[in-house]
Amino acid sequence: MPKGFAASNAGKIAKRLGSVSGGKVLDVGTAGGGFIDTLMRTLKSYDSFVGVDYCASSTSKAEMESAKKRFEGKPVRFFEMNAEDLKFENASFDTACMSHSLHHLAKIDRVLAEMKRVLKSGGNFILQECYCDGDQTEAQKADELEHEWEARIDSLLGVTHNKTLTKQRIMDIAGSLKLSELEVFDSAHPIDCLFCKRRNECKDPKNQATLHNSIKDIDDAAKRIENQSDPEIRNRLIEEGKRIKETIEASGSAPASYLFIIGRT
């Protein structure tokens, strides 16, 4: 395992998840079910998973449809659903989680209250969210520039996508949940990197595959505003995208650091 990765706390997070009996798990903002994949690999045990997502864009709808096929035959179900009004009875789940979706919420407090409502007393609450401040590398800062640029594009198209939160804001949100046995881990690498065959390549933020994917994401996002009616806004965003590509080519790209928070209701 790359030295930097081993020191990132990702291994400690995976070990902590390995002590959790998930039972019936709710994943809010599931997108393509990526966090469900991670939990299947790391939880001590689980009974089943339910993934919900608002599917505000055609891309997110396609991700969910792809996830349904990928998890076919496994104890996983997906529902297109607004997390501000979860269609589940009180105390329906043993574990409720959300991974990298806080910044996509219009009403954070409302969604978290709904997650607590459907979680059994003593159930596991797991929150994972990247932050924008702190001691980030130049490659991570470049990734953050890309993320905030894409957030503006989504907002322009009517999709809720806010700026990346600060570390303190995430901690304040976690505190508002009033969880017991609260634990917080700070990591520079995602847990799923533990299972990725390319993790030795990704230790280099200028790895060609990493650069290619980042540039492609920017090009794909730019295509989404080709028909934007205001040419001034469109051209400004496209030019900014070009500058971000230059930054990424110079410094590389790496995922922002994140907080992993776990506690009980």
C-alpha positions in Angstrom: 0.0 0.0 0.0 1.4 3.5 -0.9 2.9 5.2 2.2 0.7 8.3 1.9 -2.4 6.1 1.6 -1.5 4.0 4.6 -1.2 7.1 6.7 -4.5 8.6 5.5 -6.9 7.0 8.1 -8.8 5.1 5.4 -7.6 1.8 6.9 -8.8 2.9 10.3 -12.2 3.8 8.9 -12.5 0.4 7.2 -11.5 -1.3 10.4 -14.2 0.7 12.3 -16.8 -0.3 9.8 -15.7 -3.9 10.2 -17.0 -3.8 13.8 -20.5 -2.6 12.7 -23.4 -5.0 12.3 -25.4 -3.0 9.7 -28.7 -4.8 9.7 -31.1 -3.1 7.4 -29.2 -0.2 5.9 -30.5 3.1 4.3 -28.2 5.0 2.0 -29.4 8.5 1.3 -28.1 10.2 -1.9 -27.0 6.9 -3.2 -26.4 8.0 -6.8 -24.9 4.8 -8.4 -24.7 2.9 -5.1 -21.0 3.4 -4.7 -21.1 3.7 -0.9 -23.3 0.5 -0.8 -20.4 -1.3 -2.6 -18.0 0.0 0.1 -20.3 -1.0 3.0 -20.8 -4.5 1.5 -17.0 -4.9 1.6 -16.4 -3.4 5.0 -19.3 -4.0 7.4 -19.1 -6.8 9.9 -22.5 -8.0 8.6 -25.7 -6.7 7.0 -29.2 -7.9 6.1 -30.2 -5.6 3.3 -29.7 -2.2 1.7 -32.1 0.5 0.5 -30.6 3.3 -1.6 -32.7 6.5 -2.3 -31.9 9.4 -4.5 -33.9 12.4 -5.7 -32.5 11.8 -9.3 -32.6 15.5 -10.1 -30.8 15.1 -13.4 -30.8 12.7 -16.3 -27.3 11.7 -15.3 -28.4 10.7 -11.7 -31.4 8.8 -13.2 -29.1 6.9 -15.4 -26.7 6.1 -12.5 -29.6 4.6 -10.5 -30.8 2.5 -13.4 -27.3 1.2 -13.9 -27.0 0.4 -10.1 -30.3 -1.6 -10.2 -28.8 -3.8 -12.9 -25.4 -4.1 -11.2 -26.9 -5.1 -7.8 -29.5 -7.5 -9.4 -29.8 -10.7 -7.3 -28.4 -9.0 -4.2 -30.3 -7.7 -1.2 -30.4 -4.2 -2.5 -33.3 -2.0 -3.6 -33.3 1.5 -5.1 -36.0 4.1 -5.0 -36.3 7.6 -6.6 -37.3 9.6 -3.5 -37.0 13.0 -2.0 -35.1 12.6 1.3 -36.9 15.6 2.8 -39.9 13.3 2.9 -38.8 9.6 3.2 -41.6 7.2 2.5 -40.7 4.8 5.3 -42.2 4.1 8.7 -40.5 5.3 11.9 -37.7 3.1 13.1 -37.5 1.1 9.9 -33.7 0.8 9.6 -30.7 -0.3 11.8 -28.2 1.9 10.0 -28.7 5.2 8.1 -25.8 6.7 6.1 -25.0 9.5 3.6 -21.7 9.7 1.6 -20.6 13.0 0.0 -24.2 14.2 -0.5 -24.6 17.0 2.1 -23.6 19.6 -0.4 -26.3 18.5 -2.7 -29.1 19.1 -0.2 -31.4 22.2 -0.2 -32.6 21.5 3.3 -29.8 19.7 5.3 -31.6 19.8 8.6 -34.8 18.4 7.2 -33.1 15.5 5.5 -31.0 14.6 8.6 -34.2 14.7 10.7 -35.9 12.3 8.3 -32.9 10.0 8.5 -33.1 10.0 12.3 -36.8 9.4 12.2 -36.6 6.2 10.2 -33.6 4.9 12.2 -34.2 2.7 15.2 -33.2 3.8 18.7 -29.5 2.9 19.1 -29.1 2.6 15.4 -25.9 3.5 13.5 -25.7 6.9 11.8 -22.8 7.3 9.3 -21.9 10.5 7.6 -19.1 11.0 5.1 -18.4 14.4 3.5 -15.4 16.1 1.9 -14.3 19.6 3.0 -12.8 22.5 1.2 -10.4 24.0 3.8 -7.5 22.7 5.9 -4.1 21.4 4.7 -5.0 20.3 1.1 -2.4 19.5 -1.6 -2.2 21.5 -4.8 -3.8 18.5 -6.6 -6.7 18.5 -4.1 -7.1 22.3 -4.5 -7.4 21.7 -8.3 -10.0 19.1 -7.8 -11.9 21.5 -5.5 -11.8 24.2 -8.3 -13.4 21.7 -10.7 -16.0 20.7 -8.1 -17.1 24.3 -7.4 -17.2 25.0 -11.2 -19.4 22.0 -11.8 -21.6 23.1 -8.9 -22.3 26.4 -10.6 -23.2 24.6 -13.8 -25.6 22.3 -11.9 -27.2 25.3 -10.2 -27.6 27.1 -13.5 -29.5 24.0 -14.8 -31.7 23.9 -11.7 -30.0 21.1 -9.9 -29.1 21.7 -6.2 -25.4 21.6 -5.9 -23.7 23.8 -3.3 -20.1 24.7 -2.6 -18.0 22.2 -0.7 -18.5 22.7 3.1 -15.8 23.7 5.5 -14.6 21.2 8.1 -16.2 23.2 10.9 -19.5 23.3 9.1 -19.5 19.5 8.8 -18.6 19.2 12.5 -21.4 21.6 13.5 -23.9 19.5 11.5 -22.6 16.3 13.1 -23.0 18.0 16.5 -26.6 19.0 15.8 -27.5 15.3 15.4 -26.8 14.7 19.1 -25.5 11.2 18.5 -24.0 9.1 21.3 -20.6 7.4 21.0 -19.6 9.9 18.3 -16.4 9.2 16.4 -14.7 11.4 13.8 -12.0 10.4 11.4 -10.2 12.7 9.0 -8.8 11.2 5.9 -7.2 12.2 2.6 -8.1 9.1 0.7 -11.5 7.4 0.1 -12.2 4.0 1.8 -12.9 2.4 -1.6 -9.3 3.0 -2.6 -8.4 0.1 -0.4 -10.1 -2.2 -2.9 -9.0 -0.5 -6.1 -6.4 -2.3 -8.2 -5.1 1.2 -9.4 -4.3 2.6 -6.0 -0.6 2.4 -6.7 -1.1 4.5 -9.8 -3.3 7.0 -8.1 -0.7 7.9 -5.5 0.6 10.1 -8.4 -1.9 12.9 -8.9 -0.4 13.4 -12.4 -1.1 9.8 -13.4 -2.3 9.9 -17.0 -5.5 8.0 -16.3 -6.4 10.3 -13.5 -5.7 13.4 -15.6 -7.7 11.9 -18.5 -10.7 11.3 -16.3 -10.6 14.8 -14.8 -10.4 16.5 -18.2 -13.2 14.3 -19.5 -15.4 15.3 -16.6 -14.8 19.0 -17.4 -15.5 18.5 -21.1 -18.7 16.6 -20.3 -19.9 19.3 -17.9 -19.2 22.0 -20.5 -21.3 20.1 -23.1 -24.3 20.4 -20.7 -24.4 24.2 -21.1 -23.9 24.3 -24.9 -27.6 25.4 -25.2 -27.6 27.9 -22.3 -29.5 30.9 -23.5 -27.2 33.5 -22.0 -24.0 33.5 -24.2 -22.1 35.6 -21.6 -22.7 33.2 -18.8 -22.0 30.2 -21.1 -18.8 31.6 -22.4 -17.5 32.7 -19.0 -18.1 29.2 -17.6 -16.5 27.5 -20.6 -13.4 29.8 -20.4 -13.2 29.0 -16.6 -13.3 25.3 -17.4 -10.4 25.7 -19.8 -8.4 27.4 -17.0 -9.2 24.7 -14.6 -8.0 22.1 -17.1 -4.7 23.9 -17.3 -4.4 23.9 -13.5 -5.1 20.2 -13.4 -2.6 19.4 -16.1 0.0 21.4 -14.1 -0.7 20.1 -10.6 -2.6 16.9 -11.1 -5.9 16.0 -9.4 -6.7 14.2 -6.1 -9.9 13.9 -4.1 -10.5 16.4 -1.4 -9.9 15.3 2.2 -13.1 14.3 4.1 -14.6 13.6 7.5 -16.0 10.2 8.4 -18.4 10.5 11.3 -20.2 7.6 13.0 -22.4 7.5 16.1 -25.6 6.1 17.5 -29.1 7.6 17.9 
